[in-house]
Amino acid sequence: MNGAAKGAVIGGVFLAMLGGAGYGVYALVGGTGGDAKDGESSTQAEKGSGPVSAKETAATSKAFLAAWAAGEAGVAAELTNNNAAALAAVGDFKTKAYVSKAVITPGAPNGTTVPFKVEAEITYEGTTKPLAYDSQLTVVRGLTSGKPLVDWQPSVIHPQLQKDERLRAGTPANPPVKALDRNGKELTAEQYPSLRAILDDLRKAYGEKAGGAKGAEVWIEPAAQDAPRRTLLTLAEGRPGEIQTVLDAEVQAAAEKAVAKHAEASVVAVKPSTGEILAVANHRKDGFNAAMKGGRAPGSTMKIVTGAMLIEKGLVSADKPASCPATATWEGKSFHNLNHFASEGEPFASSFAKSCNTAFISLIDDVKDNGALPREAKEVFGIGLDWKTGVVSVDGSVPEVSGAGAAAAYIGQGTITMNPLNVASITATARTGVFRQPVIVKASLDGRTLATASRSLKPGVSAQLVKMMKLTATSGTGREAMASVGGSDKGAKTGSAEVDGAGSPDSWFTGFSGDVAAAAMVEGGGHGGETAGPIVAEVLNAG
């Protein structure tokens, strides 16, 4: 690492004079009148008003960067508008990220924003490696003090740091893993970003069991306990344990590409004949694995379960006429169809394909059992059975409710919560008539017991569900999205779920093609066929 780093700031350069402790004195050489140490220029800054000037920006940024590079956490923190957060972060930079040396090179200011380059050395247990990156800071007017201050953001310390995240170095709690897809291809977070959370879960669960050995790393510690850590630098190579998954690299790549087209999108693909998960992908700002851990109302995709329950009770049949009035009322609450459409005399399969809400809700009085739908979901579709997929996942909830809430449940609203994994599994069960608990790694890897449903679908019910889903894919609400999926052995169900306070409903879509079932959800994406539908179609085509 160079002993000096040059960068223009008010006519001078910053120079880190690194002593035995690694932090030493940070001085401004040349420029406008001598050296500045520890932030003297900022402590002498007077209260002002109005926009921050170029002079104030230069002086404040100079003093802050000098104090940071010198390891003077207290001085640096006083130069920001969040003393406590800055004090902890700057202090941790040296003591918990193990930065032994640092050269910070400022660039030319852009208004009140000053870019800079950090060239650091991390030293941990006798190993030293460089860590270099670019970041920036912005100078603002203190609300109460009136002084120019650095607007504190975690990204000042490192551009990847977000709220409440921390920069850390050391020996990780779990050994690294080398995850392979079903065909032996390595799966990495660099190539498949959506798998970062999955790989982190696999590391926690199987790192040691798979024969891995710990190394040393620099990482970003997430704010949420269940969020994945993000490794920035490997200080000492560990020995990765090898994990065989049932994921499919080609399907995963298609899933990654599909969700990238929409914000807050998630998708899962499963193999109905085995329950094996072929792909999991998310495109979210928060990095949350909503595809497997989320819980949102699934909208009309729930009609697969409701339809199965109604058929098993003999109240409807795919080929028999069913009433689809414009509105239906239950316990004082009125429900209607999209654009208040209505149809009479058409078979129940058409009501399913058109996603007629009232055709389902109008039968609740004939069911006479608020527990019928929750039992169907659990006993047949495995919802609520504590799935053990091999990583952290949530297996949905269909609670028993009464009143208007019971009617809302029939169309996937109210208290029901699902994620794309749950809905993909529901489609897989409808496809085969048998619930097979989804897995990412086979149970034989660790001997865990998989969840099993208490019964299969009654004879003929699966065939009717498949027929209704095929009609949806060819002439119903899923027709446009599924048009690109080749062959005739395909089915679908759309869903739109209203969310309190949201301007647009969540978009849901699930479908199958051959021995692949997939489900997608886009928060605030609108109608299912328009946003989530094309995501599912891309994944099915890859399978």
C-alpha positions in Angstrom: 0.0 0.0 0.0 1.3 3.5 -0.8 2.4 5.7 2.0 0.6 8.7 0.5 -2.5 9.2 -1.5 -3.1 12.3 -3.6 -6.5 14.1 -4.1 -7.4 17.7 -4.8 -9.1 19.4 -1.9 -8.9 23.2 -1.7 -5.6 23.1 -3.3 -3.9 20.4 -1.2 -3.6 16.7 -0.6 -4.4 14.5 2.4 -1.6 12.4 3.7 -1.9 9.6 6.3 1.3 9.6 8.4 1.0 6.1 9.7 2.8 5.4 13.0 3.4 2.2 15.0 -0.2 2.0 16.0 -1.3 2.4 12.4 -3.3 5.6 12.8 -0.8 8.3 13.7 -1.3 11.9 12.5 -3.4 12.9 9.6 -2.2 16.1 8.0 -3.1 18.4 5.2 0.0 19.2 3.2 0.2 22.3 1.1 -3.0 24.2 0.1 -4.4 27.2 1.9 -2.3 27.8 5.0 -0.8 24.9 6.8 -1.8 21.7 8.5 -5.2 20.8 10.1 -5.2 18.2 12.8 -8.0 16.3 14.5 -10.8 18.6 13.3 -9.7 21.9 14.7 -11.2 23.8 11.8 -14.7 22.3 12.5 -14.6 23.0 16.3 -13.8 26.6 15.4 -16.6 26.8 12.9 -19.2 29.4 13.7 -22.9 29.1 13.7 -24.3 30.0 10.3 -27.5 30.0 8.3 -28.7 29.3 4.8 -27.1 26.9 2.4 -23.7 25.4 3.3 -20.9 27.2 1.5 -18.1 25.7 -0.5 -15.6 26.8 2.1 -17.7 25.2 4.9 -18.0 22.0 2.9 -14.2 21.8 2.4 -13.3 22.6 6.0 -15.8 20.2 7.5 -15.1 17.3 5.2 -11.3 17.8 5.6 -11.6 17.8 9.4 -13.9 14.8 9.5 -11.8 12.6 7.2 -8.6 13.6 9.0 -10.1 12.6 12.4 -11.5 9.3 11.0 -8.1 8.4 9.4 -6.4 9.2 12.7 -8.7 6.9 14.6 -10.1 9.9 16.6 -13.7 8.6 16.8 -14.8 11.2 19.3 -13.6 14.1 17.2 -15.0 12.7 14.0 -18.4 12.1 15.7 -18.6 15.7 16.8 -18.3 16.7 13.2 -21.5 14.9 12.2 -25.3 15.3 12.9 -25.5 11.9 14.6 -22.9 11.8 17.3 -23.8 8.4 18.8 -24.0 6.5 15.5 -20.9 8.0 14.1 -18.9 7.4 17.3 -19.8 3.7 17.2 -19.1 3.3 13.5 -15.8 5.2 13.4 -14.6 3.4 16.6 -15.6 0.0 15.2 -13.7 0.7 12.0 -10.5 0.2 14.0 -11.5 -2.1 16.8 -14.0 -4.5 15.2 -13.2 -4.3 11.5 -9.5 -4.6 12.5 -8.3 -1.8 10.2 -4.6 -1.4 11.0 -3.9 1.3 8.5 -5.9 3.7 6.4 -5.3 6.3 3.7 -8.3 8.4 2.7 -8.1 10.3 -0.6 -10.7 13.0 -1.1 -11.9 13.9 -4.6 -13.3 17.2 -6.0 -16.4 18.3 -4.2 -19.7 18.3 -6.1 -21.6 21.0 -4.3 -21.8 19.9 -0.7 -21.0 16.3 -1.5 -17.4 15.1 -1.3 -16.3 11.8 -2.8 -13.3 10.0 -1.3 -11.3 6.8 -1.6 -10.4 4.6 1.3 -7.3 2.4 1.1 -7.2 0.3 4.3 -5.3 -2.7 5.6 -7.1 -5.3 7.7 -4.9 -7.1 10.2 -6.4 -10.1 12.0 -4.4 -12.8 13.8 -1.2 -12.1 11.9 -2.8 -11.9 8.5 -2.9 -8.5 6.7 -4.9 -7.8 3.5 -5.9 -4.6 1.6 -9.4 -3.4 1.4 -10.1 -0.5 -1.0 -13.4 1.2 -1.9 -15.0 4.5 -2.8 -17.6 6.4 -0.8 -18.8 9.9 -0.3 -20.2 12.3 2.4 -22.5 15.3 2.3 -22.2 18.4 4.5 -25.4 19.9 5.8 -26.4 22.7 8.2 -27.0 21.5 11.8 -30.6 22.0 12.7 -29.9 23.3 16.2 -26.3 24.2 16.1 -26.3 26.0 12.8 -22.8 24.6 12.2 -21.8 22.7 9.0 -21.8 19.0 9.8 -21.4 15.7 8.0 -24.8 14.3 7.3 -24.3 10.9 8.9 -25.1 7.8 6.9 -23.7 4.3 7.5 -22.5 4.4 3.8 -19.9 7.0 4.8 -17.9 4.2 6.4 -18.6 1.8 3.6 -20.9 2.3 0.6 -22.7 -1.1 1.1 -23.6 -0.3 4.7 -27.3 0.3 5.3 -29.2 1.5 8.4 -28.1 -0.3 11.5 -25.6 -2.5 9.7 -22.0 -2.9 10.9 -18.6 -3.6 9.4 -16.9 -6.6 11.1 -13.9 -8.8 10.7 -12.9 -12.0 12.3 -13.7 -15.7 12.4 -17.2 -16.4 11.3 -19.6 -18.5 13.4 -19.9 -21.1 10.6 -17.5 -22.6 8.0 -18.1 -21.7 4.4 -20.0 -24.0 2.1 -19.8 -24.9 -1.6 -23.4 -25.3 -2.8 -24.0 -27.4 -5.9 -27.2 -27.6 -8.0 -28.9 -30.9 -8.8 -26.4 -31.4 -11.7 -23.3 -30.6 -9.8 -22.9 -26.9 -10.9 -21.6 -24.5 -8.2 -24.1 -21.9 -7.0 -22.5 -18.6 -5.9 -24.1 -15.4 -4.6 -22.1 -13.5 -7.3 -23.7 -15.4 -10.1 -27.1 -15.9 -8.5 -27.6 -12.9 -6.2 -31.0 -14.1 -5.0 -29.4 -17.1 -3.4 -27.3 -15.1 -1.0 -29.9 -15.6 1.9 -30.3 -19.3 0.9 -26.5 -19.9 0.9 -26.2 -18.1 4.2 -28.9 -20.4 5.7 -27.1 -23.5 4.2 -23.8 -22.3 5.8 -25.4 -22.0 9.2 -27.2 -25.3 9.0 -24.7 -27.5 7.3 -21.3 -25.8 7.3 -19.8 -28.0 10.0 -21.9 -31.1 9.2 -20.5 -31.0 5.6 -16.9 -31.0 6.9 -16.1 -27.3 6.5 -13.5 -25.5 8.5 -13.6 -21.8 9.5 -11.4 -19.2 8.0 -11.3 -15.4 8.6 -13.3 -12.7 6.8 -14.4 -9.1 6.6 -18.2 -8.8 6.3 -21.2 -6.6 6.7 -23.3 -7.7 9.7 -27.0 -7.2 8.8 -29.5 -5.3 11.0 -32.1 -8.1 11.0 -31.1 -11.3 12.7 -32.3 -13.6 9.9 -30.8 -11.5 7.1 -27.7 -12.9 5.3 -24.2 -11.5 6.1 -22.3 -10.1 3.1 -18.7 -11.1 2.9 -16.4 -8.3 1.6 -13.0 -9.9 1.9 -11.5 -13.3 2.7 -8.6 -12.9 5.1 -7.8 -16.5 5.5 -9.3 -19.3 3.4 -11.5 -21.7 5.3 -12.3 -25.2 3.9 -15.8 -25.1 2.5 -18.2 -28.0 3.2 -19.9 -29.3 0.0 -23.7 -29.2 -0.1 -25.8 -30.9 -2.8 -29.0 -29.0 -3.3 -32.0 -29.9 -5.6 -31.9 -26.4 -7.2 -31.5 -26.2 -11.0 -28.9 -23.6 -12.1 -30.7 -23.0 -15.4 -34.1 -22.4 -13.9 -32.5 -20.3 -11.2 -30.9 -18.1 -13.8 -34.2 -17.6 -15.5 -35.9 -16.8 -12.2 -33.2 -14.2 -11.4 -33.7 -12.5 -14.8 -37.5 -12.6 -14.5 -37.7 -10.9 -11.1 -35.2 -8.3 -12.0 -37.8 -6.6 -14.3 -39.9 -5.6 -11.3 -39.3 -4.1 -7.9 -40.3 -6.1 -4.8 -40.7 -9.3 -6.9 -40.3 -12.9 -5.8 -40.7 -16.3 -7.4 -40.3 -20.0 -6.5 -40.4 -23.1 -8.8 -41.0 -26.6 -7.5 -41.1 -30.1 -9.1 -44.7 -31.5 -8.4 -43.6 -35.1 -8.6 -41.0 -34.8 -5.8 -41.5 -31.4 -4.0 -37.9 -30.4 -5.0 -37.4 -26.7 -5.2 -35.8 -25.8 -8.5 -35.4 -22.0 -8.1 -35.9 -19.2 -5.5 -35.5 -15.6 -6.6 -36.1 -12.2 -5.1 -35.6 -8.7 -6.3 -36.1 -6.5 -3.3 -34.5 -3.4 -1.8 -34.3 -5.0 1.7 -32.7 -8.3 0.5 -35.4 -10.2 2.4 -36.1 -13.8 1.1 -39.9 -13.0 0.7 -40.2 -16.0 -1.7 -39.8 -18.4 1.2 -40.2 -16.3 4.4 -42.8 -13.7 3.4 -46.4 -13.6 4.5 -49.0 -11.7 2.4 -52.6 -12.3 1.4 -52.4 -14.5 -1.8 -55.6 -13.2 -3.4 -57.4 -15.5 -5.8 -54.6 -18.0 -6.1 -56.3 -19.3 -2.9 -59.2 -20.3 -5.0 -57.3 -23.5 -5.8 -57.7 -24.6 -2.2 -61.3 -23.2 -1.9 -62.2 -24.9 -5.2 -60.8 -28.2 -3.9 -62.9 -27.9 -0.7 -66.1 -27.0 -2.6 -65.6 -29.9 -5.1 -64.9 -32.4 -2.3 -68.1 -31.3 -0.5 -70.1 -31.9 -3.7 -71.2 -28.3 -3.9 -69.6 -27.6 -7.3 -68.2 -29.5 -10.2 -65.9 -28.2 -12.9 -68.5 -29.0 -15.7 -71.7 -28.1 -13.9 -73.3 -24.6 -14.0 -72.5 -22.3 -11.2 -73.9 -18.9 -10.3 -71.6 -15.9 -10.7 -73.7 -12.8 -9.6 -72.3 -9.3 -9.7 -72.2 -9.1 -5.9 -72.5 -11.4 -2.9 -73.1 -10.4 0.7 -72.0 -12.3 3.8 -72.4 -11.1 7.4 -73.1 -7.5 6.2 -70.1 -7.2 3.9 -70.6 -7.0 0.1 -68.1 -8.6 -2.3 -68.0 -8.0 -6.0 -66.1 -9.2 -9.1 -63.6 -7.1 -11.1 -65.5 -4.4 -12.8 -68.7 -5.9 -11.3 -69.0 -8.5 -14.1 -71.6 -11.3 -13.7 -72.4 -14.5 -15.6 -75.1 -17.2 -15.2 -75.4 -20.7 -16.5 -71.7 -21.2 -17.2 -69.8 -24.1 -15.7 -67.9 -23.6 -12.4 -64.6 -24.0 -14.4 -65.5 -20.8 -16.3 -66.1 -19.0 -13.0 -62.7 -20.2 -11.8 -61.0 -19.2 -15.1 -62.6 -15.7 -15.0 -61.7 -15.5 -11.2 -65.3 -14.9 -10.2 -65.2 -14.0 -6.5 -69.0 -14.3 -6.0 -69.1 -17.8 -7.3 -67.0 -18.9 -4.3 -68.4 -16.6 -1.6 -72.0 -17.3 -2.4 -71.5 -20.9 -1.4 -70.3 -20.2 2.1 -73.8 -20.6 3.5 -74.0 -24.1 2.0 -70.6 -25.1 3.6 -71.9 -24.2 7.1 -68.4 -24.7 8.6 -65.9 -21.9 9.1 -63.2 -24.6 9.8 -63.7 -26.4 6.4 -61.2 -24.2 4.5 -58.4 -24.2 7.1 -58.8 -28.0 7.4 -58.6 -28.4 3.6 -55.5 -26.2 3.5 -53.7 -28.2 6.2 -54.9 -31.8 5.7 -54.6 -31.8 1.9 -52.2 -29.0 0.9 -49.9 -29.2 3.9 -50.3 -25.5 4.9 -49.3 -25.0 8.5 -47.4 -28.3 9.0 -44.0 -26.9 10.0 -42.1 -27.5 6.7 -38.4 -28.4 7.0 -37.1 -27.4 3.7 -33.4 -27.4 4.7 -33.3 -23.6 5.1 -35.4 -21.1 6.9 -38.9 -20.9 5.5 -42.5 -20.1 6.5 -45.3 -22.5 5.4 -48.3 -20.2 5.3 -51.3 -19.7 7.6 -55.0 -20.2 7.0 -56.6 -19.5 10.4 -60.3 -20.2 11.2 -62.3 -17.0 11.3 -65.9 -16.1 11.4 -68.2 -13.4 10.0 -67.1 -11.4 6.9 -63.6 -12.6 7.5 -64.6 -16.2 6.6 -65.9 -15.0 3.2 -62.8 -13.0 2.5 -60.7 -16.1 3.2 -62.5 -17.9 0.3 -60.8 -15.5 -2.1 -57.5 -15.3 -0.4 -58.0 -12.1 1.5 -58.3 -11.2 5.2 -56.1 -13.1 7.7 -54.7 -15.7 5.2 -50.9 -15.3 4.6 -48.8 -17.1 2.0 -45.5 -16.7 0.1 -44.6 -17.8 -3.4 -43.2 -21.1 -2.0 -46.5 -21.9 -0.4 -48.5 -21.1 -3.5 -46.2 -23.0 -5.8 -46.6 -26.0 -3.5 -50.4 -25.6 -3.6 -50.2 -25.8 -7.4 -48.0 -28.8 -7.3 -50.4 -30.6 -5.0 -53.4 -29.7 -7.2 -51.3 -31.0 -10.2 -50.6 -34.5 -8.6 -53.3 -34.8 -5.9 -50.6 -35.4 -3.3 -48.8 -33.0 -1.0 -45.0 -33.4 -1.1 -43.2 -31.1 1.2 -40.9 -28.7 -0.7 -37.1 -29.1 0.0 -33.9 -27.4 -1.1 -31.7 -30.2 0.2 -32.9 -33.8 0.5 -33.9 -35.1 3.9 -31.3 -37.8 3.6 -28.6 -35.2 4.0 -29.4 -34.7 7.7 -32.1 -37.2 8.5 -34.8 -34.5 9.2 -38.5 -35.5 9.1 -40.5 -33.9 6.4 -44.1 -32.8 6.8 -46.8 -35.1 5.4 -50.4 -34.2 4.8 -53.0 -36.4 6.5 -54.8 -37.3 3.2 -54.6 -36.8 -0.6 -57.2 -35.1 -2.7 -60.3 -37.3 -3.2 -60.5 -39.2 -6.5 -61.3 -37.0 -9.4 -60.8 -33.7 -7.6 -57.2 -33.2 -8.8 -58.3 -33.8 -12.4 -61.0 -31.1 -12.0 -58.5 -28.6 -10.5 -56.1 -29.3 -13.4 -58.9 -28.9 -15.9 -59.9 -25.5 -14.4 -56.3 -24.3 -14.3 -55.8 -25.3 -17.9 -58.9 -23.4 -18.9 -57.5 -20.3 -17.0 -54.2 -20.6 -18.9 -55.9 -20.9 -22.4 -59.0 -18.7 -22.2 -59.2 -17.2 -18.7 -57.3 -14.5 -16.8 -54.0 -16.2 -17.3 -54.2 -16.6 -21.0 -52.0 -13.6 -22.0 -49.3 -14.4 -19.5 -49.2 -18.2 -20.4 -49.3 -17.6 -24.2 -45.5 -17.9 -24.4 -45.5 -21.2 -22.5 -45.3 -24.0 -25.1 -47.4 -27.1 -25.2 -50.9 -27.9 -24.1 -50.1 -29.3 -20.7 -50.1 -26.0 -18.8 -52.4 -24.4 -16.2 -52.6 -21.2 -14.2 -54.4 -19.1 -11.6 -54.2 -15.3 -11.2 -54.5 -13.3 -8.0 -54.7 -9.7 -6.9 -54.6 -9.1 -3.1 -55.8 -5.8 -1.7 -53.5 -4.4 1.0 -54.7 -1.8 3.5 -53.2 1.6 2.7 -51.5 0.5 -0.5 -52.3 2.3 -3.8 -52.2 -0.9 -5.8 -52.9 -4.5 -5.0 -50.2 -7.2 -4.8 -49.9 -9.2 -8.0 -50.0 -13.0 -7.7 -49.7 -15.7 -10.3 -49.2 -19.4 -10.2 -49.0 -22.0 -13.0 -47.6 -25.3 -14.1 -46.1 -26.8 -17.2 -45.2 -30.4 -17.3 -43.5 -31.3 -14.1 -42.7 -27.7 -13.0 -45.0 -25.5 -10.9 -44.1 -21.9 -10.1 -45.6 -19.0 -8.2 -44.7 -15.3 -8.2 -45.7 -12.2 -6.2 -45.0 -8.6 -6.9 -45.8 -6.2 -4.0 -48.0 -3.4 -5.4 -47.8 -5.0 -8.8 -51.5 -4.8 -9.7 -53.4 -7.5 -11.5 -51.8 -11.0 -11.4 -51.7 -11.7 -15.1 -50.0 -8.4 -15.9 -47.0 -8.4 -13.6 -46.5 -11.7 -11.8 -47.7 -13.7 -14.7 -44.8 -13.1 -17.1 -42.4 -13.9 -14.3 -44.0 -17.3 -13.9 -44.1 -17.9 -17.6 -40.3 -17.2 -18.0 -39.5 -19.7 -15.2 -41.8 -22.4 -16.6 -40.2 -22.0 -20.0 -36.7 -22.6 -18.4 -38.0 -25.7 -16.6 
